[in-house]
Each structure stands twice: as C-alpha cells, then as structure tokens.
Amino acid sequence: MIDPRPPRFGGASLAELMPSALAAVTGGSPVLPVPRCDALCVLLVDGLGTAALESLPAGSALAGMTRLADLDAGFPATTATSLSTLGT
C-alpha cells in the first residue's frame, strides 16, 4: 500500500544521507544515525524499497548489510530524482 505522507526532509530522507556520511567521517554531527568512522562507502541500490529489503532471504548478500535507517525519497520516487537529491 502507498503511504501518502510527505518525505521527512530534514530528518530521515535521502537528502540527509550524504551530509550525514560526511559528518561521520569528519567528526561532525550527522542527522542520520551514522556512526563515527575513518572511511565510508554509500551503496545506493535502485528500485529496492524497505518491503523488498525485508523480504530478502537471510543468506543473501544485501540481507547481511547494516541498515541504519529507513529513508524517504522525494517525489516522484525515480532514479533521476533520487540521484539529484544525493548530489544537492
């Protein structure tokens, strides 16, 4: 079912991902729960929402990755919009 609520910009949206990753590496205060680290890799998997991620078999590669937060995407939730959100 589609959730009609607006994205949580400023709190838990894709727009906070890159600033939070930078803050975790530089010692700043990330908006998202990204732990302090010396290096970080952001992996964006296109077309994989929370429901699909939760339904992965336990032995699959993505199922074993650390998931820090569920993020909202902008509208429309397309690849182009999401990539633009990451870069701004």
N, CA, C and O atoms as a Tinker XYZ file with bonds, in Angstrom:
   352  protein
     1  N      0.838000   -1.182000    0.000000    73     2
     2  CA     0.000000    0.000000    0.000000    64     1     3
     3  C      0.882000    1.244000    0.000000    63     2     4     5
     4  O      1.928000    1.261000    0.648000    81     3
     5  N      0.478000    2.257000   -0.703000    73     3     6
     6  CA     1.241000    3.500000   -0.792000    64     5     7
     7  C      0.968000    4.366000    0.426000    63     6     8     9
     8  O     -0.184000    4.560000    0.813000    81     7
     9  N      2.027000    4.883000    1.027000    73     7    10
    10  CA     1.922000    5.762000    2.188000    64     9    11
    11  C      1.879000    7.204000    1.683000    63    10    12    13
    12  O      2.867000    7.672000    1.117000    81    11
    13  N      0.774000    7.923000    1.868000    73    11    14
    14  CA     0.639000    9.259000    1.283000    64    13    15
    15  C      1.336000   10.387000    2.048000    63    14    16    17
    16  O      1.218000   11.545000    1.646000    81    15
    17  N      2.043000   10.099000    3.111000    73    15    18
    18  CA     2.673000   11.178000    3.874000    64    17    19
    19  C      3.840000   11.782000    3.095000    63    18    20    21
    20  O      4.456000   11.099000    2.277000    81    19
    21  N      4.147000   13.054000    3.343000    73    19    22
    22  CA     5.262000   13.694000    2.632000    64    21    23
    23  C      6.608000   13.166000    3.138000    63    22    24    25
    24  O      6.684000   12.639000    4.248000    81    23
    25  N      7.674000   13.302000    2.330000    73    23    26
    26  CA     9.001000   12.876000    2.775000    64    25    27
    27  C      9.434000   13.638000    4.023000    63    26    28    29
    28  O      9.040000   14.787000    4.222000    81    27
    29  N     10.235000   13.003000    4.852000    73    27    30
    30  CA    10.720000   13.613000    6.093000    64    29    31
    31  C     12.009000   14.395000    5.827000    63    30    32    33
    32  O     13.064000   14.068000    6.370000    81    31
    33  N     11.912000   15.433000    4.985000    73    31    34
    34  CA    13.086000   16.256000    4.692000    64    33    35
    35  C     13.570000   16.914000    5.976000    63    34    36    37
    36  O     12.766000   17.406000    6.768000    81    35
    37  N     14.874000   16.924000    6.179000    73    35    38
    38  CA    15.440000   17.482000    7.403000    64    37    39
    39  C     15.510000   16.477000    8.534000    63    38    40    41
    40  O     16.013000   16.793000    9.613000    81    39
    41  N     15.015000   15.274000    8.305000    73    39    42
    42  CA    15.018000   14.271000    9.361000    64    41    43
    43  C     15.476000   12.907000    8.890000    63    42    44    45
    44  O     16.534000   12.433000    9.304000    81    43
    45  N     14.706000   12.275000    8.041000    73    43    46
    46  CA    15.039000   10.918000    7.606000    64    45    47
    47  C     14.712000   10.741000    6.130000    63    46    48    49
    48  O     13.917000    9.878000    5.758000    81    47
    49  N     15.325000   11.557000    5.304000    73    47    50
    50  CA    15.114000   11.431000    3.863000    64    49    51
    51  C     16.454000   11.212000    3.171000    63    50    52    53
    52  O     17.515000   11.342000    3.782000    81    51
    53  N     16.385000   10.886000    1.915000    73    51    54
    54  CA    17.589000   10.665000    1.117000    64    53    55
    55  C     18.475000   11.913000    1.091000    63    54    56    57
    56  O     19.689000   11.809000    0.921000    81    55
    57  N     17.869000   13.088000    1.257000    73    55    58
    58  CA    18.625000   14.350000    1.244000    64    57    59
    59  C     19.613000   14.456000    2.409000    63    58    60    61
    60  O     20.581000   15.211000    2.321000    81    59
    61  N     19.392000   13.730000    3.476000    73    59    62
    62  CA    20.295000   13.777000    4.638000    64    61    63
    63  C     21.405000   12.731000    4.576000    63    62    64    65
    64  O     22.288000   12.719000    5.433000    81    63
    65  N     21.371000   11.862000    3.583000    73    63    66
    66  CA    22.347000   10.767000    3.522000    64    65    67
    67  C     23.781000   11.248000    3.342000    63    66    68    69
    68  O     24.643000   10.913000    4.154000    81    67
    69  N     24.053000   12.016000    2.308000    73    67    70
    70  CA    25.425000   12.433000    2.036000    64    69    71
    71  C     25.967000   13.399000    3.103000    63    70    72    73
    72  O     27.112000   13.238000    3.525000    81    71
    73  N     25.187000   14.396000    3.556000    73    71    74
    74  CA    25.692000   15.242000    4.639000    64    73    75
    75  C     25.984000   14.451000    5.916000    63    74    76    77
    76  O     26.937000   14.757000    6.632000    81    75
    77  N     25.170000   13.442000    6.200000    73    75    78
    78  CA    25.410000   12.620000    7.393000    64    77    79
    79  C     26.646000   11.748000    7.222000    63    78    80    81
    80  O     27.394000   11.546000    8.178000    81    79
    81  N     26.874000   11.226000    6.014000    73    79    82
    82  CA    28.076000   10.429000    5.745000    64    81    83
    83  C     29.318000   11.294000    5.909000    63    82    84    85
    84  O     30.298000   10.860000    6.515000    81    83
    85  N     29.287000   12.511000    5.377000    73    83    86
    86  CA    30.422000   13.425000    5.520000    64    85    87
    87  C     30.665000   13.775000    6.984000    63    86    88    89
    88  O     31.810000   13.807000    7.436000    81    87
    89  N     29.601000   14.035000    7.716000    73    87    90
    90  CA    29.740000   14.374000    9.137000    64    89    91
    91  C     30.333000   13.209000    9.926000    63    90    92    93
    92  O     31.120000   13.430000   10.847000    81    91
    93  N     29.975000   11.991000    9.586000    73    91    94
    94  CA    30.511000   10.820000   10.292000    64    93    95
    95  C     32.006000   10.676000   10.077000    63    94    96    97
    96  O     32.723000   10.246000   10.980000    81    95
    97  N     32.483000   11.028000    8.894000    73    95    98
    98  CA    33.910000   10.906000    8.574000    64    97    99
    99  C     34.719000   12.089000    9.120000    63    98   100   101
   100  O     35.867000   11.922000    9.531000    81    99
   101  N     34.120000   13.278000    9.123000    73    99   102
   102  CA    34.860000   14.476000    9.544000    64   101   103
   103  C     34.674000   14.824000   11.017000    63   102   104   105
   104  O     35.288000   15.770000   11.510000    81   103
   105  N     33.840000   14.075000   11.719000    73   103   106
   106  CA    33.643000   14.337000   13.145000    64   105   107
   107  C     32.511000   15.296000   13.437000    63   106   108   109
   108  O     32.390000   15.785000   14.560000    81   107
   109  N     31.678000   15.574000   12.443000    73   107   110
   110  CA    30.535000   16.460000   12.639000    64   109   111
   111  C     29.387000   15.742000   13.319000    63   110   112   113
   112  O     29.551000   14.657000   13.877000    81   111
   113  N     28.229000   16.362000   13.261000    73   111   114
   114  CA    27.023000   15.797000   13.863000    64   113   115
   115  C     26.055000   15.364000   12.760000    63   114   116   117
   116  O     25.344000   16.202000   12.205000    81   115
   117  N     26.016000   14.076000   12.436000    73   115   118
   118  CA    25.130000   13.616000   11.374000    64   117   119
   119  C     23.660000   13.660000   11.794000    63   118   120   121
   120  O     23.335000   13.427000   12.959000    81   119
   121  N     22.781000   13.958000   10.847000    73   119   122
   122  CA    21.337000   13.933000   11.096000    64   121   123
   123  C     20.873000   12.487000   11.220000    63   122   124   125
   124  O     20.061000   12.165000   12.087000    81   123
   125  N     21.382000   11.624000   10.362000    73   123   126
   126  CA    21.043000   10.202000   10.394000    64   125   127
   127  C     21.981000    9.477000   11.353000    63   126   128   129
   128  O     23.070000    9.975000   11.638000    81   127
   129  N     21.584000    8.319000   11.854000    73   127   130
   130  CA    22.410000    7.601000   12.829000    64   129   131
   131  C     23.623000    6.900000   12.200000    63   130   132   133
   132  O     23.725000    5.674000   12.238000    81   131
   133  N     24.531000    7.681000   11.627000    73   131   134
   134  CA    25.748000    7.131000   11.022000    64   133   135
   135  C     26.866000    7.226000   12.066000    63   134   136   137
   136  O     27.195000    8.326000   12.508000    81   135
   137  N     27.453000    6.099000   12.465000    73   135   138
   138  CA    28.496000    6.150000   13.488000    64   137   139
   139  C     29.780000    6.786000   12.965000    63   138   140   141
   140  O     30.058000    6.743000   11.767000    81   139
   141  N     30.546000    7.368000   13.854000    73   139   142
   142  CA    31.844000    7.974000   13.526000    64   141   143
   143  C     32.733000    6.908000   12.897000    63   142   144   145
   144  O     32.791000    5.777000   13.378000    81   143
   145  N     33.434000    7.279000   11.804000    73   143   146
   146  CA    34.287000    6.323000   11.106000    64   145   147
   147  C     35.384000    7.072000   10.352000    63   146   148   149
   148  O     35.306000    8.288000   10.173000    81   147
   149  N     36.403000    6.337000    9.913000    73   147   150
   150  CA    37.501000    6.932000    9.144000    64   149   151
   151  C     37.211000    6.942000    7.649000    63   150   152   153
   152  O     37.716000    7.800000    6.926000    81   151
   153  N     36.409000    6.006000    7.187000    73   151   154
   154  CA    36.051000    5.909000    5.773000    64   153   155
   155  C     34.637000    5.343000    5.686000    63   154   156   157
   156  O     34.174000    4.647000    6.589000    81   155
   157  N     33.962000    5.655000    4.584000    73   155   158
   158  CA    32.579000    5.236000    4.440000    64   157   159
   159  C     32.257000    5.031000    2.972000    63   158   160   161
   160  O     32.707000    5.799000    2.121000    81   159
   161  N     31.489000    4.008000    2.672000    73   159   162
   162  CA    31.032000    3.752000    1.308000    64   161   163
   163  C     29.508000    3.787000    1.305000    63   162   164   165
   164  O     28.864000    3.068000    2.068000    81   163
   165  N     28.940000    4.615000    0.454000    73   163   166
   166  CA    27.484000    4.688000    0.317000    64   165   167
   167  C     27.093000    3.844000   -0.893000    63   166   168   169
   168  O     27.572000    4.081000   -2.002000    81   167
   169  N     26.229000    2.870000   -0.679000    73   167   170
   170  CA    25.759000    1.992000   -1.741000    64   169   171
   171  C     24.282000    2.270000   -1.963000    63   170   172   173
   172  O     23.458000    2.004000   -1.087000    81   171
   173  N     23.946000    2.800000   -3.125000    73   171   174
   174  CA    22.561000    3.052000   -3.476000    64   173   175
   175  C     22.088000    1.923000   -4.380000    63   174   176   177
   176  O     22.624000    1.717000   -5.469000    81   175
   177  N     21.077000    1.197000   -3.916000    73   175   178
   178  CA    20.511000    0.107000   -4.706000    64   177   179
   179  C     19.187000    0.606000   -5.266000    63   178   180   181
   180  O     18.218000    0.786000   -4.528000    81   179
   181  N     19.156000    0.825000   -6.559000    73   179   182
   182  CA    17.982000    1.387000   -7.216000    64   181   183
   183  C     16.838000    0.384000   -7.261000    63   182   184   185
   184  O     17.036000   -0.783000   -7.600000    81   183
   185  N     15.640000    0.848000   -6.918000    73   183   186
   186  CA    14.444000    0.025000   -7.024000    64   185   187
   187  C     14.244000   -0.959000   -5.892000    63   186   188   189
   188  O     13.451000   -1.892000   -6.023000    81   187
   189  N     14.934000   -0.779000   -4.795000    73   187   190
   190  CA    14.807000   -1.702000   -3.672000    64   189   191
   191  C     14.283000   -0.938000   -2.465000    63   190   192   193
   192  O     15.044000   -0.251000   -1.783000    81   191
   193  N     13.003000   -1.055000   -2.203000    73   191   194
   194  CA    12.397000   -0.370000   -1.071000    64   193   195
   195  C     12.511000   -1.181000    0.198000    63   194   196   197
   196  O     13.053000   -2.286000    0.199000    81   195
   197  N     11.996000   -0.625000    1.276000    73   195   198
   198  CA    12.068000   -1.275000    2.581000    64   197   199
   199  C     11.387000   -2.644000    2.568000    63   198   200   201
   200  O     11.924000   -3.610000    3.110000    81   199
   201  N     10.226000   -2.726000    1.960000    73   199   202
   202  CA     9.498000   -4.002000    1.943000    64   201   203
   203  C     10.284000   -5.080000    1.207000    63   202   204   205
   204  O     10.352000   -6.222000    1.662000    81   203
   205  N     10.879000   -4.721000    0.071000    73   203   206
   206  CA    11.667000   -5.696000   -0.684000    64   205   207
   207  C     12.919000   -6.099000    0.093000    63   206   208   209
   208  O     13.305000   -7.268000    0.080000    81   207
   209  N     13.549000   -5.153000    0.760000    73   207   210
   210  CA    14.748000   -5.438000    1.547000    64   209   211
   211  C     14.430000   -6.389000    2.700000    63   210   212   213
   212  O     15.208000   -7.298000    2.992000    81   211
   213  N     13.300000   -6.181000    3.346000    73   211   214
   214  CA    12.908000   -7.036000    4.473000    64   213   215
   215  C     12.519000   -8.447000    4.034000    63   214   216   217
   216  O     12.545000   -9.371000    4.847000    81   215
   217  N     12.161000   -8.628000    2.766000    73   215   218
   218  CA    11.743000   -9.945000    2.296000    64   217   219
   219  C     12.888000  -10.770000    1.711000    63   218   220   221
   220  O     12.663000  -11.886000    1.243000    81   219
   221  N     14.117000  -10.236000    1.731000    73   219   222
   222  CA    15.262000  -10.982000    1.204000    64   221   223
   223  C     15.566000  -12.197000    2.066000    63   222   224   225
   224  O     15.407000  -12.137000    3.286000    81   223
   225  N     15.997000  -13.288000    1.466000    73   223   226
   226  CA    16.390000  -14.465000    2.252000    64   225   227
   227  C     17.570000  -14.135000    3.171000    63   226   228   229
   228  O     18.400000  -13.289000    2.838000    81   227
   229  N     17.639000  -14.785000    4.296000    73   227   230
   230  CA    18.662000  -14.500000    5.301000    64   229   231
   231  C     20.084000  -14.631000    4.763000    63   230   232   233
   232  O     20.967000  -13.912000    5.231000    81   231
   233  N     20.340000  -15.502000    3.818000    73   231   234
   234  CA    21.690000  -15.727000    3.321000    64   233   235
   235  C     22.107000  -14.810000    2.186000    63   234   236   237
   236  O     23.246000  -14.893000    1.727000    81   235
   237  N     21.226000  -13.942000    1.719000    73   235   238
   238  CA    21.568000  -13.075000    0.585000    64   237   239
   239  C     22.555000  -11.984000    0.999000    63   238   240   241
   240  O     22.637000  -11.612000    2.170000    81   239
   241  N     23.297000  -11.484000    0.021000    73   239   242
   242  CA    24.355000  -10.506000    0.299000    64   241   243
   243  C     23.821000   -9.229000    0.943000    63   242   244   245
   244  O     24.410000   -8.742000    1.907000    81   243
   245  N     22.734000   -8.683000    0.439000    73   243   246
   246  CA    22.199000   -7.436000    0.995000    64   245   247
   247  C     21.542000   -7.623000    2.352000    63   246   248   249
   248  O     21.495000   -6.684000    3.147000    81   247
   249  N     21.036000   -8.814000    2.632000    73   247   250
   250  CA    20.373000   -9.061000    3.911000    64   249   251
   251  C     21.349000   -8.945000    5.068000    63   250   252   253
   252  O     20.940000   -8.617000    6.182000    81   251
   253  N     22.616000   -9.202000    4.836000    73   251   254
   254  CA    23.604000   -9.149000    5.897000    64   253   255
   255  C     24.206000   -7.773000    6.124000    63   254   256   257
   256  O     25.006000   -7.604000    7.044000    81   255
   257  N     23.846000   -6.785000    5.314000    73   255   258
   258  CA    24.415000   -5.448000    5.449000    64   257   259
   259  C     23.761000   -4.704000    6.614000    63   258   260   261
   260  O     22.613000   -4.972000    6.968000    81   259
   261  N     24.495000   -3.780000    7.193000    73   259   262
   262  CA    23.968000   -2.966000    8.275000    64   261   263
   263  C     23.013000   -1.926000    7.709000    63   262   264   265
   264  O     23.363000   -1.188000    6.788000    81   263
   265  N     21.837000   -1.870000    8.249000    73   263   266
   266  CA    20.841000   -0.884000    7.829000    64   265   267
   267  C     20.656000    0.098000    8.968000    63   266   268   269
   268  O     20.195000   -0.270000   10.048000    81   267
   269  N     21.018000    1.353000    8.723000    73   267   270
   270  CA    20.982000    2.360000    9.782000    64   269   271
   271  C     19.633000    3.046000    9.916000    63   270   272   273
   272  O     19.224000    3.391000   11.025000    81   271
   273  N     18.937000    3.249000    8.805000    73   271   274
   274  CA    17.658000    3.960000    8.862000    64   273   275
   275  C     16.868000    3.716000    7.584000    63   274   276   277
   276  O     17.441000    3.444000    6.530000    81   275
   277  N     15.566000    3.815000    7.688000    73   275   278
   278  CA    14.703000    3.817000    6.509000    64   277   279
   279  C     14.583000    5.266000    6.062000    63   278   280   281
   280  O     14.223000    6.137000    6.854000    81   279
   281  N     14.883000    5.522000    4.794000    73   279   282
   282  CA    14.881000    6.888000    4.285000    64   281   283
   283  C     13.727000    7.108000    3.315000    63   282   284   285
   284  O     13.374000    6.219000    2.540000    81   283
   285  N     13.152000    8.288000    3.368000    73   283   286
   286  CA    12.119000    8.668000    2.412000    64   285   287
   287  C     12.790000    9.247000    1.179000    63   286   288   289
   288  O     13.826000    9.905000    1.275000    81   287
   289  N     12.197000    8.998000    0.028000    73   287   290
   290  CA    12.673000    9.566000   -1.234000    64   289   291
   291  C     11.776000   10.739000   -1.606000    63   290   292   293
   292  O     10.648000   10.854000   -1.127000    81   291
   293  N     12.294000   11.605000   -2.464000    73   291   294
   294  CA    11.492000   12.714000   -2.959000    64   293   295
   295  C     10.428000   12.231000   -3.928000    63   294   296   297
   296  O     10.318000   11.038000   -4.209000    81   295
   297  N      9.662000   13.159000   -4.423000    73   295   298
   298  CA     8.605000   12.826000   -5.379000    64   297   299
   299  C      8.903000   13.486000   -6.704000    63   298   300   301
   300  O      9.231000   14.672000   -6.731000    81   299
   301  N      8.804000   12.773000   -7.787000    73   299   302
   302  CA     8.475000   11.350000   -7.894000    64   301   303
   303  C      9.672000   10.499000   -7.487000    63   302   304   305
   304  O     10.819000   10.916000   -7.648000    81   303
   305  N      9.408000    9.328000   -6.970000    73   303   306
   306  CA    10.475000    8.445000   -6.494000    64   305   307
   307  C     11.101000    7.712000   -7.674000    63   306   308   309
   308  O     10.901000    6.511000   -7.853000    81   307
   309  N     11.860000    8.452000   -8.474000    73   307   310
   310  CA    12.528000    7.893000   -9.645000    64   309   311
   311  C     14.036000    7.931000   -9.435000    63   310   312   313
   312  O     14.528000    8.603000   -8.528000    81   311
   313  N     14.757000    7.216000  -10.266000    73   311   314
   314  CA    16.212000    7.211000  -10.187000    64   313   315
   315  C     16.766000    8.622000  -10.357000    63   314   316   317
   316  O     17.637000    9.044000   -9.597000    81   315
   317  N     16.271000    9.341000  -11.339000    73   315   318
   318  CA    16.773000   10.694000  -11.606000    64   317   319
   319  C     16.554000   11.621000  -10.414000    63   318   320   321
   320  O     17.447000   12.386000  -10.050000    81   319
   321  N     15.385000   11.557000   -9.814000    73   319   322
   322  CA    15.106000   12.401000   -8.652000    64   321   323
   323  C     15.993000   12.022000   -7.477000    63   322   324   325
   324  O     16.524000   12.899000   -6.795000    81   323
   325  N     16.158000   10.747000   -7.237000    73   323   326
   326  CA    16.977000   10.292000   -6.103000    64   325   327
   327  C     18.451000   10.660000   -6.293000    63   326   328   329
   328  O     19.104000   11.101000   -5.348000    81   327
   329  N     18.973000   10.483000   -7.496000    73   327   330
   330  CA    20.386000   10.853000   -7.759000    64   329   331
   331  C     20.577000   12.359000   -7.617000    63   330   332   333
   332  O     21.600000   12.810000   -7.103000    81   331
   333  N     19.608000   13.129000   -8.065000    73   331   334
   334  CA    19.684000   14.585000   -7.907000    64   333   335
   335  C     19.648000   14.981000   -6.444000    63   334   336   337
   336  O     20.341000   15.910000   -6.030000    81   335
   337  N     18.846000   14.281000   -5.663000    73   335   338
   338  CA    18.755000   14.543000   -4.219000    64   337   339
   339  C     20.081000   14.266000   -3.533000    63   338   340   341
   340  O     20.478000   15.004000   -2.631000    81   339
   341  N     20.770000   13.212000   -3.948000    73   339   342
   342  CA    22.069000   12.881000   -3.341000    64   341   343
   343  C     23.127000   13.936000   -3.652000    63   342   344   345
   344  O     24.018000   14.186000   -2.840000    81   343
   345  N     23.028000   14.545000   -4.817000    73   343   346
   346  CA    24.063000   15.483000   -5.245000    64   345   347
   347  C     23.824000   16.928000   -4.870000    63   346   348   349
   348  O     24.638000   17.789000   -5.207000    81   347
   349  N     22.741000   17.220000   -4.186000    73   347   350
   350  CA    22.463000   18.620000   -3.814000    64   349   351
   351  C     22.448000   18.806000   -2.330000    63   350   352
   352  O     22.230000   19.919000   -1.850000    81   351
